[in-house]
Amino acid sequence: MVKNFEDLQQVSKEGVDNAMKSFGAVSKASQAIAVEVADYSKKAFEDGSAAFEKLLGVKSLDKAIELQTDYSKTAYEGFVAQATKIGELYADLAKESYKPFESMLAKAK
């Protein structure tokens, strides 16, 4: 009976340790994602403001259309790159949060 209780305590301790490691990984990855989103938002706002200022100084419709087209293309490419980067960060978050439980699940098999 004592051995079973000690085994139960050990398994419980490992479970709590793994949960804390997983929580730490989620916390760290969430912070990285928040920083990336904030940096992208700031850059997108600055780029949009700069494009608007350039647009105000344009003398012809053709030049305005050219500036708007260039800005749209650049903004879209930046968004796609950022979305890819955020997707990779979320994938890493999932892997890192699962990693502490891998050994525990291997033992259960």
N, C-alpha and C positions, 0 to 999 in steps of 0.2 A: 504494500500500500504506500509506504514512504517513497519507494522508488518511483511509482507512478505519479505521486504528487510532485516529486522533484522534476520529473520529466515534463509534467504539465506546467510547472513554474518556468522551466527553461524555454519551452515553446512559447509561453506567454511573453516572456522577456524578449525573445527574438522577434516576436510579432510587434511589440511596442517599439523596439529599436528600429525595425524595418519601416514602420509607419513614420517614425520621426525622421529617418533618412529620406524617405519619400517626400515628406512634407517640406524638408529643407530643399530638395531638388525642385519641387514645384514653386516654392517661394523664390528661389534664385532665378529660375527660368521666367517666371512671371515678371520679375523686375526687369530682366533683359528685354522682354517683349514690350513692356511699358516704355522703357527708354527709347527703343527703336521707333515706336509709334509716335512718341513726343518729338523726336528728332525729325522724323519724316513730316509731321504736321507743320513744324516750324519752317522747314525748308520749303514745303509746298506753298505755305502762306507767303514767304519771302519771294519765291519765284513768281507767284501770281501777282503780287504787288508790283514787282519790277516790270512784268509784262504789261500791266495796266498803265504804268507810268509811260512806258514806251509808246503804247497805243494812243495816249493823250497827245503826244507830240507829233503824230503822223499827219502829213499834209494831204495824202491821197488815199482813195478807197482801196486801190490795188495794194499799196504798202500795208494798210491796216489788215487786209485779208491775209497777206503774206505773214505778218507778225502773229496774227491769231492762229494761223495754221501751224507755224513753227512752235508756238507755245503749246498748242493742243497735242502735237506729236511728242514733244519733250515731256509734258505732264503725263501722258499715257504711258510712255516708256518708263518713266520714274515710278509710276504706280504699279506697273507689272513687276518691275524689279523688287519693289518693296513688298508686294504681296507674296512673291516667291520667298523672300528672306523671312518674312513672318511665318509662312507655312513651314519652312525648315526649322524655325525656332519652336513652333508648336510640336513638330515631330520629335525634336530633341527632348522637349518637355515630357512627352509621353514615354519615350525610351528611358529617360533618367528617373522618372517617378516609378516605373515598373521594375527597374534594375534591382533594388533592394529585396524584392519579393521573389526573384528568380531562384535563389538558393533554397528558399523556404518551400517553393513549389516543387523543386527537384527532389527534395527530401521526402515529400508527400507521395511521390510516385512509387 
